[in-house]
Amino acid sequence: MSENERREALADFLRKRRAHLSPADVGLPAGLRRRTPGLRREEVAQLANIGTSWYVWLEQGRDVHPSAQVLESLAEALRLTPNERRHLFLLAGQAFPPATSSIEETLQPVLQRMVDEFGPIPAYASGRRWDYLAWNDAADKIFNIAQPTPPYAYNVLWRLFSAPPERHSAHWEKIGRGILAEFRTASARYPGDSSFDELIEDLKRVSPDFRLWWPQHEARSTLYGHKSLMHPIIGDLEFEQMTLQVINEPDVRIVIYTPEAETRAKIQSYLLQQGAADNQAVLT
């Protein structure tokens, strides 16, 4: 995209977002009858605490360069979602902003249903900091997700690295390093996010392995591959893991574990021994 095209795209994005808001949406009186839907330009400028002329130039696609602070003010004034906020920064030619840790992550109902539909195959959804957002029953039986692990009740990294060493398999170093490298790649998208900093510092305190491996700066990003896991009762388990990235929810990952034949048999036997009739069909 050329510089002119980028400015035009930014102008179009601002106009469309302004048109989708009403005065009531932002706590302003309706005032006199409006010729067009949405907010007026001067109202957006007022909400963002910037000059009206300067905002008009942005909507006209002029060669102006808003700072990160101005973009944050515009994002708040226009009530942008986290994804729209990142898009605004991209169109303005700025680095992606850090995510604010106060954002409460939720999962769209269609994604929740998707996770549930995998039914017999372990699947879960995680958010930007790798906190579990949803999981199906099969995933809970293998990873014990529903049992919280304070102080990071549903965090993938905390659950993995704060576990007692005797629960790890002989492949622990490969597993731990691999997952940590993927997490580092994911966390690089959120520089300055205090929620990541807090998690990382706490992991350093509780896990010698994390403390040793984190400074080595290994980074990778894989969407599929073989995974060896250790279940405290069943033992070593082998899966083919597939990670799906959600285009319109870039913070969300859908992780699916397809078991190999021996693993499938182990899990079936384990569930049958539990006598849980509603789980006897899992992984069949």
N, C-alpha and C positions, 0 to 999 in steps of 0.2 A: 504494500500500500504506500503510495507516494505521500509526501507531506500535505499536499493540498487535499488529497482524498481523506487523509486522517482527520484534518480539520473539519471537512464537510461531514464526515461520519460523526464526529463529536457534536457538531452543531445540530445534526438531525436527532441524535440521541437525547440531547438536552431539550429540544423542542417537544419530542414525543413524551418524555417523562413529565414535563411541565403540563402538557395537555391532559395527562391521566390523573392529575391531582385537582381536587376541588378546594376552595377556601376552608371548608369544614374539615378536610383531611389534615390540615396543618394548623388548625385553631384560629383561622382568620374569619372575620365577618363576611357574609356573602356580598354585601354592598349593593351597588347599582347593577342593573341587568347587564349581562356580559354578552358580547357579540360572538365570542368563541368559547368553547369549553376549556376548562383547566384554569391554572393560575396565570396571572399577568407576569410579564417579565420583571416589572418593578417589585412585585411581591416576592418572587424568587430571590432577587437581589437583596431585598430587605431581610428575608429569612436567613440568607447566607452571610449577611453583614458585609456585602461587597457593593461597589458602585454599580448603579443601574447601567450606565453607558458601557462599563467594562463587561458586564454580563451580556448585554446586547451584542457586543463584538464577538463574544464566544458563540452565540447563536447564529451569527452571520458568517462564521467560519473564518474570521480574520486571523492574522498571524500574531496571536497573543499566547503567552505561556503561563498558565495558572500554576501556582505552587502547590505542593502537597497539602498545605494547610487550607488553601482556597478550595481544593477539590474535596477535602473532608467536609468543609462547610456546605458545599453544594450537595454532597451525598446525603448529608443530614437534612438539608432543606427540602430536597426532592424525595425524601423517604426511600432511598435506594436500598435494595436487599444487598447482602454481602456479595453476591455474584454480580449485581449491577454496579456496585461500588468498584470492584476490580475492573470491570469493563470500562468504567469512566476513567480510571487511572491509565488503562491501556490506551484508550483513544487520545488522552491528553499527553501521551508520550512520557509518562512517569512510571517509575518502578512500581510493581504491585505493592499496595499498602499492607502493613501487618494486620492480621486479623485481630479484632478486639476480643479479649477473653471473656467479655460479658455476654457475647452472643450465645444464646441458648440454642443448641442444635436440635433439630427435629427431623423426622424422616417423612417424606411424602407418603400418603397412604398406598399409592401404587407400588412403591418400593417395598413397603412392609408386606404387601400381598405377594410380591415377587419372592421375597425371602421365604415366606411361609410355603409357597408353592413348590419349593425344592424338597419340602417334606422329608423324604427318606435320605436325602443327601445333606450333610452338615453345611449350613450357609449362615452368614451373618453380614450385617452392614456396620461399618465403622465411620467415624467422622474425621475431622481435620487432625485431631491429636491422637487418633487411633483409639477413641473411646467407643465401646460397643453402643450402637443405636438401636439395633434389632437383631434377633437371632431366631432360628427355628428350633424345634424340640430336639432334633438330631444333633445340632451344634451344641446345645446345652448339655446333652448327655456325654459328649466327648470332652468339651472344654469347661464344663461346670460354670457357664457364664452367669447364670442367674444368681449364683452365690457371690455377693459383693466382697471386694477385697480392699477395705479402707486403707489409706485415705483416698485412693483413686479407685472408687468402687468398681468401675467397669472399664478400666483401661487395659489394652492389650499388652503394652510394654510393662506396666507395673505388675500385672498378673504373672508375666513370664519371668521377669528378673528378680522379683521378690520372693519367688517360691523357694523352699528348702532345696539345697543342692542334690539331695538323694532322690528327688523326684525327676531329675533330668536323665536322659538316656546317654548312651555312649557317644551319641552324635551331638551332644549339647553345644559344643563350641561352634560347629558348623551351623546349627540351627540359630543359636544366639547371635553370632556375627552376621548371618544373612539377614535376619529380621531387623537387627540394629542398623545395618547399612541401608535397608529400604526405608526405615523410619527417618534416618538422617536426610535422605533425599526428599522425603515428604515434608519434613520440618523446615527445610530450606525455603519453602514458599512463604513462611511466616516469620521473617526476621523481626525481632523485638516483641514477639507475643509472649507476655509474662507467663501465660499458662504453660507454655512449653518449657520456659526457663525453670519454673518451679518443679515440674515433673522431672526434668533432667537432673537437677540438683538433688532431689530426693532419691532418685535412682542411684546416683553416685554414692549416697550415704548407705543405702541398704544392700547394694550389690557390688562385690569386688570385681566381678566380671565386667559389669557395665562401666565401672570406674576405670578399668584397664583398657577396654575396647573403644569407648567413646572418643578419647583424644586421637585415635588413629585415623579418624576421618574417612573410613571406608564409606563409599556411597554407591548405590545401584538402585535400579528401579526395574522390577520384573512383574509382569502381569500373569505369568503362569510358570509352572515348574513343579518338580517333585519335592514333596515335603515329608520328612521323617519326624514324627512326634512321639512323645512319651506320655502314656496315660498311667496314672498311679496304680491302677488295678489291672487294666488289660495288658499293659506293657507297650512295646514298640508298635507304632502304627505307621502305615505308609499310604500316602495320598498323592493324587495329582491335584494341585491347587490352581484355580483360575481366579483372577481378580478382574472385576468389571469396573471400569470408570464410568461414572454417570455424567454425561455431557453437560446437562443443565444444572447439575449439582456437583461441581468439581471437587468439593471437600468429601464427598461420599464415595466409599469403596464397597462393592459387594464381593465378598470372598466366599468361594465355593470349594469344598473339599470332596473330590470323588475318590472313594476308597479302592485300593487294590484288593484282589480276591482274598488273600489271607487276612487282611485287615477287616474286610467285610465279614468274614466268618468269625473272627475274634469278637467283633462288636455284637453280632447276632447272639453269640453264646453268652456274652456278658448280660445283655438285656433279658435273655430268657432266664438266666439264673436269678435275676432280680424279681422275676415273676410278674413283671409289668405287662399285662395283656395288651394294653394300648400301645406298647412299644415293640411288640414282637415282629412287626412288619418293617421296622426301621432298617434301611440299607438292604432290602431284599429286591 
